[in-house]
Amino acid sequence: MLLTSPLEHWYNIKCKNNLCTFGKTSREELKNIDRRDYKAYWQKLTDLKSIKSWSVNLPDPQDYQAHSTEIKIDGTSNGVYLILASPDETFKLSKNIIAKQFTYISNISYIHNSKNEYYVLHRDNGQPLANTQIQIWESRYNNSKNINEEIKAETYTADKNGMFTLKKTNEYRNFLLQMKTASDELFMDDNNYGYADYNSYEEPQKYKSFIFTDRSIYRPNQTVYFKGIVINTDKDATKNKVAPNFKTTVIITDVNGQKVTDFTLTTNDYGSYTGNFKLPDGLLTGEFTIEDSVTNSTTDFSVEEYKRPKFFVEVAKPKGTYKVYDSVKVTGTAKGYAGNLIDGANVKYRVVRKVRYPIWWDWGWYRRGNFGRNEEVEITNGTATTDAKGEFKITFKAQPDESVDKKSQPAFYYEVSADVTDINGETRSGETSVAVSYQLIKLDIAVADKLNADSLKSILVKAPT
């Protein structure tokens, strides 16, 4: 951004053999151009009426390095101007390079100090500009429209020394300064920041979240695992501490800012929460966002449509039976759709434990307030490599949740997921689950609510899978 006096100003150009054009515009005209529509935005800029055009021949040293030079432009009247530079004299949008620069020409300047005291001065001689009218415009983000809006706020008048004092506030704010004299105006898009007055109120507790995902790029229909750590911040960073039992809502939005899903989560004793969700098919790819709605902390991840898969991954259920504390062995296989086996591929796996209770468990316990734990806990994770048969082995210990009462006869389900990446960088996933409990065998007896005595001679007993 250039800001100069009306006498003359300079423009840094970094293109060769440029045709430059110089046009006067206004903030109102620029605000009416939708910056979100990239093609329409540049079309509107090139359609603006120019007041001056010229060409500049620049040498090409052909060393593929960045070079710059200074090109003098004759002075002009006060206002807002747009400079466009292009190798093509027609400023066409296709197969062409166009550079732009907005510049503000005004004799008004200002300085300020940490006490929120502003001094309006003449840019050329430094003399105070008394009676300058100052309008404050607060910049606020409109979530429903996905745009920044300018809200008219308070006004000031500079005194004989060109000074005015910005009012104290109990909150942070971004704002723009519009300064007017009888013959001049300065209204730039530079954000100014107003800070809270710590002496006038007691600062409320502030929380910050750090959100992580298990990877940065996903495919549609893939599962996203995320974790958040919430801390209670302090002005003295050494006094920051984790925030246990902190309740929040985590919102996932797609590339258009539309909600995909949300979660209501509470941090554990270590100030962390976890969750996962499956990306739907047929969605628009791009940057997705995970936001903690209480702390306003966010993290982004990409969803990309990969090429047609060349192989698939199967993770077989282990044969035999297991009980808690046993070592469970799971075998996976990576096979090509052409019938070949994928050897030498990298494998990343993780095992997550979930707790399930018998169907009869909550008939009496729930009414007495004994709620069961059903937290997801990662048991292990690691890496492996497929062998000549395209196989890989995963071994983990069936560690139970010892906080769950054995009398409730819980079953622990260990969900095993594996991501296999071949030498070409293609990644495919497979998963399975293993059920383990304190009882070696569970039997279900299937009988009707009412039956004849003779029916007791034959009872259906089955072992659920």
C-alpha atoms as one frame of an Amber mdcrd trajectory, in Angstrom:
protein
   0.000   0.000   0.000   1.371   3.438  -0.970   0.468   6.632   0.839   2.074
   9.871  -0.405   1.569  13.593  -0.713  -0.027  14.963  -3.900   3.355  16.273
  -5.176   4.671  12.999  -6.508   4.795   9.320  -5.627   6.725   6.224  -6.619
   5.564   2.730  -7.479   7.672  -0.462  -7.215   7.216  -2.645 -10.320   8.398
  -6.273 -10.478   7.357  -7.195 -14.033   9.052  -6.810 -17.387   7.845  -4.920
 -20.478   4.843  -3.678 -18.574   2.009  -1.541 -19.727   0.774   0.378 -16.691
  -2.534   2.138 -16.203  -3.532   4.566 -13.455  -7.179   5.034 -12.494  -9.008
   6.960  -9.793 -11.589   5.111  -7.713 -13.269   5.296  -4.285 -13.821   3.084
  -1.243 -17.527   2.850  -2.088 -16.760   1.609  -5.586 -14.254  -0.936  -4.294
 -16.616  -2.203  -1.581 -19.245  -3.036  -4.203 -16.850  -5.482  -5.880 -17.262
  -9.007  -4.536 -13.718 -10.187  -3.711 -14.925 -13.768  -3.207 -15.660 -14.156
  -6.937 -12.074 -14.172  -8.205 -12.791 -13.861 -11.916 -15.507 -11.205 -11.543
 -13.291  -9.252  -9.131 -10.450  -8.911 -11.645 -12.907  -8.174 -14.454 -14.325
  -5.246 -12.443 -10.820  -3.917 -11.734  -9.789  -3.985 -15.406 -13.106  -2.383
 -16.416 -12.476   0.693 -14.221 -11.897   3.885 -16.225  -8.211   4.886 -16.384
  -6.886   8.443 -16.258  -3.331   7.672 -17.313  -1.545   4.878 -19.177   2.095
   4.320 -20.103   4.542   1.569 -20.951   7.891   0.702 -19.402  10.591  -1.447
 -20.999  12.523  -3.430 -18.419  15.605  -5.556 -19.092  15.359  -9.317 -18.710
  18.614 -10.739 -17.207  17.176 -14.277 -17.619  18.598 -15.398 -14.285  15.175
 -16.425 -12.834  15.700 -14.123  -9.849  13.369 -11.421  -8.483  14.252  -7.869
  -9.597  12.644  -4.504  -8.859  12.921  -0.940 -10.023  11.325   2.442  -9.254
   9.115   4.164 -11.796   8.160   7.797 -11.207   4.527   8.824 -11.642   3.601
  12.487 -11.869   1.645  13.889  -8.937  -2.130  14.044  -9.039  -5.025  15.197
  -6.878  -6.103  13.686  -3.543  -8.053  10.464  -3.621  -7.905   6.694  -3.876
  -6.162   5.270  -6.926  -5.626   1.855  -8.454  -2.464   1.007 -10.402  -2.548
  -1.991 -12.746   0.470  -3.448 -14.534   0.387  -6.061 -17.304   2.680  -7.391
 -20.078  -0.388  -7.352 -22.375  -1.684  -3.909 -23.354  -5.287  -5.165 -23.453
  -5.124  -6.340 -19.810  -6.858  -9.561 -20.779  -7.623 -12.030 -17.978  -6.638
 -15.262 -19.739  -3.003 -16.300 -20.326  -1.741 -13.056 -18.850  -0.201 -11.661
 -15.660  -1.768  -8.622 -13.967  -0.445  -6.869 -10.855  -2.446  -4.354  -8.831
  -1.775  -1.778  -6.140  -4.126   0.596  -4.344  -2.662   3.926  -3.287  -4.048
   6.732  -1.131  -2.984  10.292  -1.911  -3.604  12.693   0.973  -1.911  15.440
   2.980  -3.380  13.971   6.186  -1.202  11.789   8.414  -1.390  10.697  12.043
   0.633   9.199  14.846  -0.451   7.751  18.208   1.000   6.522  21.475   0.215
   3.769  23.997  -2.201   6.098  25.865  -4.581   6.060  22.870  -3.679   9.679
  22.079  -3.799  10.421  18.342  -2.202  13.419  16.593  -3.436  14.459  13.133
  -0.634  16.161  11.182   0.048  17.669   7.753   2.028  15.074   5.816   4.301
  17.619   4.128   5.225  20.030   6.938   4.209  18.154  10.120   1.924  20.939
  11.399  -1.187  19.920  13.414  -4.479  19.831  11.521  -6.895  21.385  14.011
 -10.642  20.670  13.816 -10.148  17.523  11.716 -13.290  15.376  11.922 -12.619
  11.749  12.829 -15.161   8.955  12.327 -14.456   5.531  13.875 -15.649   2.459
  11.943 -15.550  -0.861  13.797 -14.696  -3.909  11.710 -16.786  -6.937  12.688
 -17.108 -10.341  11.061 -20.651 -11.373  10.057 -20.800 -15.182  10.373 -24.075
 -15.496   8.482 -22.749 -13.546   5.455 -19.080 -14.627   5.772 -17.882 -11.036
   5.329 -16.323  -8.249   7.404 -18.737  -5.376   7.992 -17.910  -1.784   8.877
 -20.073  -0.519  11.753 -20.264   3.225  12.396 -19.035   4.049  15.914 -18.057
   7.218  17.784 -16.723  10.496  16.329 -14.012  12.931  17.486 -12.771  16.411
  16.627  -9.049  17.153  16.749  -8.126  20.067  19.052  -5.753  22.921  18.223
  -2.819  20.539  18.562  -4.443  18.049  16.170  -5.000  15.667  19.090  -7.887
  13.463  20.103  -8.015  10.637  22.659  -9.646   7.341  21.821 -12.132   6.292
  24.491 -11.309   3.431  26.834 -13.043   0.128  26.235 -13.580  -3.096  28.127
 -13.039  -5.261  25.064 -10.718  -5.682  22.118 -11.824  -4.208  18.823 -10.589
  -3.625  15.268 -11.445  -0.294  13.708 -10.752   2.020  10.762 -10.099   5.770
  10.905 -11.869   8.176   8.544 -10.315  11.668   8.805 -11.757  14.725   7.057
 -10.713  18.350   6.726 -12.389  21.020   4.621 -10.473  19.969   1.500  -8.989
  16.556   2.176  -9.880  13.063   3.378  -7.910  10.016   4.513  -9.823   6.748
   4.846  -7.571   3.705   4.464  -8.246  -0.001   4.930  -5.507  -0.346   7.539
  -6.872  -1.946  10.696  -6.241  -0.273  14.035  -6.580  -2.164  17.299  -8.207
  -0.988  20.517  -7.187  -2.874  23.635  -9.106  -3.414  26.853  -8.526  -1.083
  29.790  -7.170  -3.482  32.417  -7.436  -0.867  35.145 -11.189  -0.455  34.784
 -12.373  -3.999  35.114 -11.346  -7.457  36.170 -10.327  -9.536  33.209 -12.531
 -12.637  32.854 -11.127 -16.112  32.566  -9.895 -16.899  29.094  -9.597 -20.314
  27.557  -7.658 -21.459  24.525  -7.867 -24.746  22.665  -5.175 -26.548  20.718
  -6.841 -28.870  18.202  -5.029 -31.687  16.407  -6.039 -34.176  13.718  -4.411
 -37.537  12.989  -3.447 -36.337   9.501  -3.673 -33.240   7.331  -5.289 -34.690
   4.171  -8.279 -37.045   3.976 -10.371 -38.657   1.306 -14.179 -38.547   1.182
 -15.700 -41.363   3.265 -12.598 -41.511   5.479 -12.725 -41.182   9.283 -11.248
 -38.042  10.861  -9.855 -38.394  14.378  -9.272 -35.196  16.342  -8.135 -34.172
  19.812  -8.317 -30.882  21.672  -6.389 -29.619  24.685  -7.941 -26.681  26.567
  -5.881 -24.384  28.783  -6.895 -21.580  31.138  -4.669 -18.685  30.080  -3.095
 -15.997  32.226  -1.244 -12.760  31.415   1.728 -14.516  32.970   2.254 -17.458
  30.592   3.985 -19.447  33.342   0.639 -19.595  35.175  -1.296 -21.187  32.313
  -2.952 -24.454  33.313  -5.126 -27.138  31.747  -8.910 -26.837  32.058 -10.558
 -30.068  33.314 -14.349 -30.588  33.066 -14.570 -27.845  30.433 -17.726 -28.276
  28.362 -17.778 -27.100  24.767 -19.271 -27.742  21.344 -16.948 -28.634  18.486
 -18.286 -27.769  15.021 -16.994 -29.163  11.716 -17.641 -27.018   8.637 -16.987
 -27.746   4.964 -15.290 -25.666   2.288 -18.417 -23.465   1.993 -18.600 -22.818
   5.729 -21.632 -25.098   6.121 -21.861 -27.376   9.147 -21.036 -31.033   8.529
 -21.562 -32.209  12.125 -20.966 -31.117  15.705 -20.068 -32.660  19.068 -20.768
 -31.703  22.681 -17.619 -32.648  24.566 -16.190 -32.297  28.074 -12.480 -32.321
  28.858 -11.043 -34.999  31.125  -8.785 -34.459  34.143  -5.944 -33.570  31.797
  -7.890 -30.888  29.957  -8.336 -32.843  26.711 -11.234 -34.147  24.643 -11.361
 -36.445  21.601 -13.800 -37.278  18.842 -14.081 -38.702  15.353 -16.457 -38.523
  12.409 -16.719 -40.013   8.952 -16.546 -37.719   5.938 -19.544 -38.184   3.632
 -19.290 -39.143  -0.036 -20.133 -36.695  -2.799 -19.031 -33.590  -0.914 -17.116
 -30.641  -2.349 -13.415 -31.107  -1.670 -11.182 -28.432  -0.184 -10.292 -26.977
   3.200 -12.497 -28.093   6.122 -12.443 -26.523   9.587 -12.772 -27.869  13.125
 -13.803 -25.087  15.535 -14.146 -25.013  19.310 -17.202 -22.765  19.604 -16.389
 -21.618  23.161 -12.721 -20.718  22.737 -13.069 -19.888  19.000  -9.920 -21.911
  18.327  -9.767 -23.654  14.961  -7.705 -26.012  12.870  -8.006 -26.859   9.178
  -7.610 -30.050   7.189  -7.893 -30.887   3.498 -10.293 -33.274   1.802  -9.066
 -34.406  -1.609 -10.463 -36.866  -4.132  -7.684 -39.302  -4.902  -7.264 -41.173
  -8.178  -8.930 -44.557  -8.727  -7.531 -47.035  -6.184  -5.149 -49.723  -7.388
  -5.338 -51.889  -4.289  -7.454 -52.569  -1.211  -6.766 -53.532   2.393  -8.421
 -56.316   4.382  -7.954 -56.676   8.140  -9.216 -60.118   9.127 -10.874 -60.960
  12.416  -8.494 -63.112  14.470  -9.365 -66.773  14.769 -10.000 -68.350  18.176
 -11.159 -66.705  21.391  -9.481 -64.260  23.704 -10.012 -62.954  27.190  -8.745
 -59.830  28.901  -4.978 -59.402  29.262  -4.363 -61.842  26.384  -2.157 -60.808
  23.474  -4.323 -60.469  20.379  -2.817 -61.013  16.944  -4.471 -59.479  13.877
  -3.403 -60.047  10.274  -4.017 -57.644   7.433  -3.459 -58.000   3.709  -2.924
 -55.472   0.925  -4.007 -56.784  -2.489  -4.053 -55.146  -5.896  -7.244 -55.143
  -7.925  -5.191 -56.738 -10.691  -4.533 -59.725  -8.409  -1.021 -58.761  -7.339
   0.124 -58.604  -3.715   1.403 -55.291  -2.347   4.732 -55.899  -0.659   7.070
 -53.347   0.943   4.204 -50.958   1.751   4.218 -48.820   4.890   1.488 -49.533
   7.443   0.250 -47.191  10.153  -2.192 -48.732  12.617  -4.054 -47.854  15.787
  -6.174 -49.833  18.237  -9.052 -48.143  20.102 -10.986 -49.718  22.980 -14.725
 -49.231  23.556 -16.913 -50.611  26.338 -20.280 -52.300  25.783 -22.644 -53.678
  28.399 -25.185 -56.539  28.333 -28.650 -55.605  27.173 -30.029 -56.163  30.681
 -27.389 -53.980  32.354 -29.298 -50.706  32.682 -32.661 -52.190  33.734 -31.961
 -51.548  37.396 -28.583 -49.805  37.482 -29.652 -46.870  35.316 -32.558 -46.060
  37.621 -30.201 -46.069  40.598 -27.891 -43.606  38.874 -25.025 -45.990  38.044
 -24.119 -44.781  34.583 -21.666 -46.899  32.618 -18.426 -45.577  31.217 -18.234
 -45.665  27.446 -15.087 -43.707  26.662 -12.911 -44.435  23.655  -9.299 -45.083
  24.632  -6.392 -45.676  22.288  -4.618 -48.849  23.365  -1.676 -48.710  20.977
  -0.478 -47.429  17.626   2.537 -48.086  15.468   3.967 -48.887  12.074   4.679
 -52.051  10.085   5.662 -53.167   6.570   3.869 -55.643   4.317   5.837 -58.799
   3.449   6.121 -60.696   0.166   2.564 -62.025   0.678   1.227 -58.499   1.132
   0.549 -59.270   4.803   1.264 -57.342   7.988   0.834 -58.310  11.634  -0.585
 -56.264  14.504  -0.247 -57.479  18.081  -1.767 -55.751  21.081  -2.653 -56.577
  24.662  -6.374 -56.759  25.473  -6.083 -54.308  28.351  -9.531 -53.854  30.002
 -10.953 -50.712  31.540 -10.328 -51.556  35.186 -12.613 -48.756  36.360 -15.594
 -50.787  35.068 -17.099 -53.207  37.596 -16.605 -56.845  36.557 -20.074 -57.665
  37.905 -21.624 -55.676  35.076 -20.123 -58.233  32.641 -18.750 -55.671  30.195
 -17.414 -56.561  26.764 -14.425 -54.639  25.440 -14.389 -54.029  21.719 -10.981
 -53.290  20.223 -11.312 -51.513  16.890  -8.220 -52.072  14.755  -7.666 -49.671
  11.816  -4.732 -49.679   9.416  -3.663 -47.253   6.680  -1.399 -48.821   4.033
   0.711 -46.626   1.710   2.415 -48.273  -1.281   5.614 -47.141  -3.016   3.576
 -44.846  -5.306   2.155 -42.921  -2.365  -1.376 -44.328  -2.673  -3.016 -44.924
   0.715  -5.860 -47.344   1.450  -7.465 -48.256   4.753  -8.965 -51.315   6.408
 -10.419 -52.071   9.815 -11.893 -54.786  12.002 -12.952 -55.227  15.621 -12.235
 -57.813  18.297 -14.551 -58.477  21.254 -12.948 -59.532  24.557 -14.468 -59.950
  28.013 -13.752 -61.422  31.444 -15.934 -64.417  30.537 -14.448 -66.774  27.983
 -17.847 -67.633  26.469 -21.132 -65.728  26.573 -24.369 -67.578  25.989 -27.761
 -66.108  25.177 -30.946 -68.099  25.956 -33.791 -67.326  23.566 -37.207 -68.017
  25.180 -40.594 -66.412  24.798 -42.204 -64.391  27.574 -44.819 -67.148  28.018
 -44.414 -70.803  27.051 -45.808 -74.234  27.872 -43.991 -76.510  30.304 -43.330
 -78.996  27.496 -41.390 -76.278  25.639 -38.665 -76.350  28.323 -37.491 -79.664
  26.875 -35.934 -77.729  23.972 -34.317 -74.320  24.547 -32.311 -72.351  21.982
 -28.899 -71.350  23.321 -26.498 -69.383  21.149 -23.120 -67.714  21.505 -23.263
 -64.166  20.080 -20.469 -63.060  17.762
